[in-house]
Amino acid sequence: MDEDITKDITIDDSLTSAIIGPKGATIKSVRKKTTAMIKIGDDDSVVDGTRKIMITGAMKEVMWAFNSIKQLIQESQIKRDDQNKTGRTKTTVMFLESCRWLQKKAKLF
């Protein structure tokens, strides 16, 4: 039996709507496809324009949920970058760091 892990992700608050989706449909879809628990910080938890997302579960499920959320954010940033032509953002860098953390953690199992 896999031991549960928790992965906290920090995102730019402006990307929250891309993860939640219209009437919560996007995050509901992600939650349906994994046994990992995904908690998105409420509005009161926003600090310096960032919000935390906590994913808890077996390593495989956490990685799947993380990758799904990462894809949603990347798609949102591509749209934003196409509109703004700004290139890499703070959130992209944070996600790259989170990806490295998960890759290192996965090698331990």
C-alpha distance (Angstrom), angle and dihedral (degrees) to the residues before:
residue distance angle dihedral
M1 . . .
D2 3.79 . .
E3 3.77 118.7 .
D4 3.79 113.8 -123.6
I5 3.78 118.5 -111.3
T6 3.77 131.1 -171.2
K7 3.77 124.9 -140.1
D8 3.79 120.0 -167.9
I9 3.78 116.2 -157.1
T10 3.78 124.0 -166.8
I11 3.78 115.8 -151.4
D12 3.78 135.4 176.3
D13 3.80 105.4 -94.6
S14 3.81 90.7 -128.1
L15 3.83 88.3 69.2
T16 3.80 94.9 56.6
S17 3.79 93.2 93.1
A18 3.82 90.7 55.1
I19 3.81 89.4 57.9
I20 3.79 97.4 41.7
G21 3.80 95.6 41.4
P22 3.78 128.5 -169.1
K23 3.82 109.0 -22.7
G24 3.82 89.1 -14.3
A25 3.80 93.7 -64.1
T26 3.81 96.7 133.0
I27 3.81 97.6 51.8
K28 3.83 90.6 41.3
S29 3.78 88.7 56.4
V30 3.81 92.1 50.7
R31 3.82 91.2 46.8
K32 3.82 91.5 51.0
K33 3.80 91.3 56.4
T34 3.81 97.6 52.4
T35 3.78 139.6 45.3
A36 3.81 89.8 -142.2
M37 3.79 115.8 109.9
I38 3.81 112.5 -121.9
K39 3.79 118.2 -163.6
I40 3.78 121.8 -176.6
G41 3.79 115.6 -158.6
D42 3.78 114.8 -113.2
D43 3.79 124.9 -118.9
D44 3.82 91.5 -90.1
S45 3.80 90.4 60.5
V46 3.83 95.1 59.7
V47 3.82 109.8 118.5
D48 3.81 123.3 -176.5
G49 3.79 90.6 -14.9
T50 3.81 94.2 -53.9
R51 3.79 131.6 111.2
K52 3.80 130.2 -161.4
I53 3.77 126.7 -128.2
M54 3.80 117.3 -165.3
I55 3.81 121.1 -157.4
T56 3.82 118.1 -170.9
G57 3.79 129.6 -179.5
A58 3.78 143.6 72.5
M59 3.81 114.3 -19.2
K60 3.81 93.5 -108.7
E61 3.81 92.7 50.1
V62 3.82 93.4 44.9
M63 3.80 90.4 50.6
W64 3.80 91.5 48.3
A65 3.83 92.4 49.3
F66 3.81 91.4 44.5
N67 3.80 92.1 51.2
S68 3.81 90.9 48.1
I69 3.80 91.6 51.7
K70 3.79 90.8 43.8
Q71 3.80 90.1 53.5
L72 3.81 91.6 50.5
I73 3.78 90.5 51.5
Q74 3.79 93.8 45.6
E75 3.80 90.6 50.9
S76 3.79 89.9 49.5
Q77 3.80 91.6 48.3
I78 3.79 92.4 48.8
K79 3.80 88.6 55.3
R80 3.81 90.6 45.9
D81 3.81 93.1 45.6
D82 3.77 90.6 49.4
Q83 3.78 88.1 53.9
N84 3.82 96.3 42.3
K85 3.82 102.6 25.8
T86 3.82 89.0 -144.3
G87 3.81 102.4 134.1
R88 3.81 121.1 -149.5
T89 3.77 118.0 16.8
K90 3.81 133.0 -159.8
T91 3.81 89.7 -99.8
T92 3.80 93.0 54.4
V93 3.79 89.8 54.8
M94 3.83 91.7 48.5
F95 3.80 90.6 51.2
L96 3.79 92.8 48.8
E97 3.81 88.1 53.9
S98 3.83 90.4 49.2
C99 3.81 90.3 50.1
R100 3.78 90.6 54.4
W101 3.83 90.2 49.3
L102 3.82 92.1 52.8
Q103 3.79 92.6 46.1
K104 3.80 90.8 53.4
K105 3.82 91.6 45.6
A106 3.82 92.0 49.1
K107 3.81 91.2 54.4
L108 3.81 88.9 60.9
F109 3.82 91.3 63.7
